[in-house]
Amino acid sequence: MNMLEICHISKRFGDKKVLVDVDFAVPEHAVYGFVGQNGAGKTTTMKMVLGLLPADTGEILVNGERVSFGENPANRYIGYLPDVPEFYPYMTAGEYLKFCGEVTGMDVKECRKRSEELLSLVGLFGEKHRIKGFSRGMKQRLGIAQALLNRPKLLICDEPTSALDPVGRKEILDILVSAKEQTTVLFSTHILSDVERICEQFAFLHEGKILRQGSMDDMRKSCKEAGFEIELERAQDAEKLIEHFPGGVRRGRAYIHYESGKGQQMETVLAWLVKERIRIRKVEKCSLTLENLFMEVIGR
């Protein structure tokens, strides 16, 4: 079953086309990457899923229910984490979740139990400091807990790792993987390595259009190989190698990359190096990354 279906939606602001025939579906209990550069139209799409903006054409379904602009009944299925969540700074994490539960009419005992579960999930259980003293990563983790409080069927995360350090990013990504047992995650980001790490499927949005979508395996089948890299013991040997096999790119003192399709075969190069008795430190066939694929899709 698809938890989210975005069916041929388009959006224009004045003369500017922001979204053009955007069409993709997010399966239940998946972490789905919605990938695009800043300004590609990701946030506009998510605002339309939340019923905050009307679509010019097309429709959006959440858990099989049609999304409507304004008063949107489908929002009862959705939890939302903006890129910069805001809180009451004088509260603790537990107090804030209790307040959110009261606002939404949760049973007091259920809210307490659920808050403890979620604070444990995001690593904030037992945290007594006020939110004003939280780091950016701690606030993002609390934002995920708040978004999951009412057991949504769809969790929408808008650039949740964009301003975090490597440790904070890892923490958030691990939480999102754990959260998919409870919900479906739409993960919007421009950080391709994050998507590659946790998403089973993804869609590339570029200038308001979906250029490609599918799984990593699907992408590999449709894109060329990335080539190979060789690291030698001595820098002068690297110069000799490039002279004999043109097309290599130096990426360090004695580190050379040969791009696939540029005429050089790894086996031929290795045979020559052995013949010349040139000492090899490392040789590696390059696997395609999401960055390789994205740059190829957008033509760069």
PLY file of the C-alpha trace (Angstrom):
ply
format ascii 1.0
element vertex 300
property float x
property float y
property float z
element edge 299
property int vertex1
property int vertex2
end_header
0.00 0.00 0.00
1.15 3.55 -0.75
0.90 5.88 2.25
1.44 9.00 0.11
0.47 9.49 -3.53
1.32 12.71 -5.34
-0.51 12.59 -8.64
0.59 14.94 -11.44
0.57 18.13 -9.36
1.66 21.49 -10.76
2.08 24.85 -9.07
2.77 28.32 -10.36
3.45 31.56 -8.50
2.76 34.34 -10.99
4.87 33.66 -14.06
7.16 31.21 -12.27
6.48 27.49 -12.61
7.48 26.01 -9.25
6.22 22.44 -9.80
5.55 20.78 -13.15
3.60 17.49 -13.30
5.17 16.06 -10.12
4.16 12.43 -9.71
5.48 9.84 -7.23
4.27 7.48 -4.48
5.69 6.59 -1.06
5.15 2.98 0.11
4.00 2.26 3.66
6.77 1.86 6.29
9.51 3.13 3.98
12.02 5.94 4.33
11.60 7.80 1.04
14.16 10.38 -0.06
12.84 13.53 -1.73
16.06 14.89 -3.23
16.76 18.27 -4.76
18.86 21.40 -4.59
17.70 24.37 -2.56
14.89 26.04 -4.51
13.93 22.89 -6.43
10.37 22.92 -5.02
10.64 20.40 -2.16
9.17 22.64 0.56
6.37 23.79 -1.75
5.45 20.15 -2.36
5.35 19.39 1.36
3.20 22.45 2.08
0.74 21.12 -0.49
0.73 17.70 1.21
-0.14 19.50 4.46
-2.95 21.44 2.79
-1.19 24.79 3.31
-1.03 25.53 -0.43
-3.50 24.58 -3.18
-2.36 22.64 -6.23
-3.09 24.19 -9.63
-3.54 20.72 -11.13
-3.46 17.14 -9.87
-4.27 15.66 -6.46
-2.56 14.31 -3.34
-3.67 11.30 -1.31
-2.53 10.46 2.25
-3.54 6.99 3.45
-5.99 6.92 0.56
-7.69 10.19 1.60
-7.63 13.21 -0.67
-5.76 16.25 0.65
-7.73 19.50 0.56
-6.46 23.06 0.85
-7.21 24.87 4.12
-9.03 22.64 6.55
-7.36 19.35 5.68
-8.82 16.22 7.39
-5.91 14.15 6.04
-3.57 15.96 8.44
-4.71 13.62 11.21
-2.43 11.05 9.55
0.60 13.36 9.35
3.42 14.39 11.66
5.61 17.26 10.45
9.16 18.28 11.31
10.18 21.63 9.75
13.83 22.42 9.06
13.95 24.78 12.08
11.42 23.60 14.72
10.37 26.16 17.33
9.63 25.47 21.00
8.79 27.24 24.24
12.33 27.67 25.62
11.33 27.72 29.30
9.90 24.17 29.13
11.72 20.86 29.49
11.35 18.21 26.77
8.84 16.28 28.89
6.82 19.40 29.67
6.68 20.31 26.00
5.37 16.91 24.94
2.82 17.01 27.76
1.67 20.43 26.49
1.38 19.10 22.91
-0.67 16.16 24.15
-3.05 18.48 26.01
-3.49 20.68 22.92
-4.39 17.67 20.77
-6.70 16.12 23.39
-4.63 13.03 24.20
-5.51 11.00 27.27
-3.16 12.01 30.12
-1.90 8.48 30.83
-1.45 7.72 27.13
0.43 11.00 26.65
2.78 10.24 29.56
3.47 6.71 28.30
3.95 7.87 24.72
6.23 10.73 25.77
8.49 8.36 27.69
8.68 6.01 24.67
9.56 8.82 22.29
12.06 10.55 24.56
13.83 7.20 24.89
13.73 6.77 21.10
15.36 10.16 20.48
17.82 9.95 23.39
16.26 12.66 25.59
14.69 10.54 28.33
15.74 11.92 31.71
16.92 15.23 30.22
16.02 17.90 32.83
17.48 21.01 31.19
15.23 23.67 29.69
14.89 23.68 25.91
16.64 27.06 25.73
19.86 25.23 26.59
19.45 22.54 23.93
21.85 22.20 21.02
20.52 22.26 17.45
20.70 18.46 17.30
18.77 18.08 20.56
16.05 20.37 19.24
15.79 18.31 16.05
15.46 15.15 18.12
12.73 16.73 20.24
11.02 17.86 17.04
10.90 14.25 15.83
9.41 13.15 19.16
6.74 15.85 18.95
5.92 14.92 15.34
5.47 11.26 16.32
3.43 11.93 19.47
0.02 11.19 17.96
1.24 8.07 16.12
1.03 9.54 12.59
0.99 7.23 9.60
3.23 9.65 7.66
6.19 11.61 9.07
7.34 14.50 6.86
10.87 15.79 7.56
12.01 18.97 5.80
15.83 19.15 5.70
16.24 17.73 9.24
20.03 17.31 9.00
21.05 20.35 6.95
22.53 22.44 9.79
23.91 19.65 11.97
27.46 18.49 12.57
28.41 14.90 11.60
27.51 13.49 15.03
24.12 15.25 15.05
23.38 14.09 11.51
24.14 10.48 12.40
21.86 10.66 15.44
18.93 12.00 13.39
19.42 9.47 10.60
19.51 6.59 13.09
16.28 7.87 14.67
14.52 8.08 11.29
15.50 4.49 10.49
14.09 3.39 13.85
10.92 5.45 13.31
9.96 3.59 10.14
8.79 0.69 12.31
6.05 3.03 13.54
5.38 5.19 10.49
6.27 6.08 6.91
8.97 8.73 6.47
9.21 11.31 3.68
12.76 12.65 4.01
13.38 15.86 2.10
17.01 16.90 1.74
19.80 18.11 -0.54
22.43 16.05 1.33
22.77 13.08 -1.00
24.92 10.93 1.28
22.18 11.00 3.93
19.61 9.71 1.45
21.98 7.04 0.19
22.46 5.81 3.74
18.85 5.42 4.96
16.40 5.53 2.02
15.13 2.52 0.10
13.64 4.68 -2.65
13.90 8.29 -3.73
12.89 10.86 -6.33
15.12 13.53 -7.88
13.39 16.93 -8.10
15.13 19.52 -10.28
13.65 22.89 -11.23
10.19 21.70 -10.27
10.27 18.44 -12.24
10.83 14.83 -11.22
13.77 13.77 -13.39
14.22 10.27 -12.02
12.80 8.06 -9.28
13.23 4.52 -8.02
15.64 2.47 -5.91
19.42 2.61 -5.96
19.49 -0.64 -7.95
17.15 0.89 -10.52
19.47 3.87 -10.83
22.58 1.75 -11.28
20.98 -0.18 -14.13
20.28 3.03 -16.04
23.59 4.87 -15.43
27.16 4.25 -16.51
29.86 2.92 -14.19
31.99 5.38 -12.25
35.45 4.08 -13.25
38.41 3.08 -11.07
41.09 4.60 -8.86
44.72 3.67 -8.30
47.06 4.81 -5.53
50.77 4.28 -6.11
53.75 4.35 -3.73
55.62 7.17 -5.51
54.42 10.45 -7.06
56.83 10.13 -10.02
55.21 6.80 -10.91
51.82 8.51 -11.00
53.18 10.98 -13.56
54.56 8.10 -15.60
51.20 6.29 -15.49
49.22 9.32 -16.70
51.73 9.86 -19.49
51.35 6.27 -20.70
47.56 6.10 -20.08
46.09 9.59 -20.76
42.80 10.67 -19.23
43.61 10.05 -15.59
42.90 12.76 -13.01
45.30 13.31 -10.13
43.40 13.43 -6.83
46.39 13.49 -4.57
50.15 13.05 -4.58
50.00 9.58 -6.13
46.25 9.00 -6.42
44.70 8.77 -9.90
41.09 8.41 -11.01
40.08 7.04 -14.42
36.48 7.75 -15.37
34.47 5.00 -17.00
34.04 5.33 -20.75
37.22 7.38 -21.25
39.12 4.60 -23.02
41.18 3.03 -20.22
40.49 -0.43 -18.83
41.50 -1.26 -15.25
42.89 -4.67 -16.23
45.11 -3.16 -18.95
46.45 -0.49 -16.62
47.19 -3.04 -13.87
48.99 -5.36 -16.31
51.22 -2.47 -17.40
51.99 -1.50 -13.80
53.01 -5.08 -12.99
55.16 -5.25 -16.11
56.89 -1.99 -15.16
57.30 -3.19 -11.55
55.59 -0.11 -10.21
54.51 -0.52 -6.61
50.75 -0.22 -6.06
49.36 0.86 -2.71
45.67 0.46 -3.57
43.37 -0.15 -6.55
39.61 0.24 -6.32
36.72 -0.01 -8.74
34.46 2.96 -8.04
30.86 2.26 -7.15
28.16 4.67 -8.18
27.03 7.06 -5.49
23.82 9.02 -5.37
25.88 12.13 -6.09
27.22 10.57 -9.31
23.69 9.69 -10.35
22.20 13.06 -9.48
24.87 15.00 -11.35
24.39 12.77 -14.38
20.62 13.16 -14.30
20.77 16.97 -14.17
23.42 17.02 -16.87
26.49 18.20 -14.94
0 1
1 2
2 3
3 4
4 5
5 6
6 7
7 8
8 9
9 10
10 11
11 12
12 13
13 14
14 15
15 16
16 17
17 18
18 19
19 20
20 21
21 22
22 23
23 24
24 25
25 26
26 27
27 28
28 29
29 30
30 31
31 32
32 33
33 34
34 35
35 36
36 37
37 38
38 39
39 40
40 41
41 42
42 43
43 44
44 45
45 46
46 47
47 48
48 49
49 50
50 51
51 52
52 53
53 54
54 55
55 56
56 57
57 58
58 59
59 60
60 61
61 62
62 63
63 64
64 65
65 66
66 67
67 68
68 69
69 70
70 71
71 72
72 73
73 74
74 75
75 76
76 77
77 78
78 79
79 80
80 81
81 82
82 83
83 84
84 85
85 86
86 87
87 88
88 89
89 90
90 91
91 92
92 93
93 94
94 95
95 96
96 97
97 98
98 99
99 100
100 101
101 102
102 103
103 104
104 105
105 106
106 107
107 108
108 109
109 110
110 111
111 112
112 113
113 114
114 115
115 116
116 117
117 118
118 119
119 120
120 121
121 122
122 123
123 124
124 125
125 126
126 127
127 128
128 129
129 130
130 131
131 132
132 133
133 134
134 135
135 136
136 137
137 138
138 139
139 140
140 141
141 142
142 143
143 144
144 145
145 146
146 147
147 148
148 149
149 150
150 151
151 152
152 153
153 154
154 155
155 156
156 157
157 158
158 159
159 160
160 161
161 162
162 163
163 164
164 165
165 166
166 167
167 168
168 169
169 170
170 171
171 172
172 173
173 174
174 175
175 176
176 177
177 178
178 179
179 180
180 181
181 182
182 183
183 184
184 185
185 186
186 187
187 188
188 189
189 190
190 191
191 192
192 193
193 194
194 195
195 196
196 197
197 198
198 199
199 200
200 201
201 202
202 203
203 204
204 205
205 206
206 207
207 208
208 209
209 210
210 211
211 212
212 213
213 214
214 215
215 216
216 217
217 218
218 219
219 220
220 221
221 222
222 223
223 224
224 225
225 226
226 227
227 228
228 229
229 230
230 231
231 232
232 233
233 234
234 235
235 236
236 237
237 238
238 239
239 240
240 241
241 242
242 243
243 244
244 245
245 246
246 247
247 248
248 249
249 250
250 251
251 252
252 253
253 254
254 255
255 256
256 257
257 258
258 259
259 260
260 261
261 262
262 263
263 264
264 265
265 266
266 267
267 268
268 269
269 270
270 271
271 272
272 273
273 274
274 275
275 276
276 277
277 278
278 279
279 280
280 281
281 282
282 283
283 284
284 285
285 286
286 287
287 288
288 289
289 290
290 291
291 292
292 293
293 294
294 295
295 296
296 297
297 298
298 299
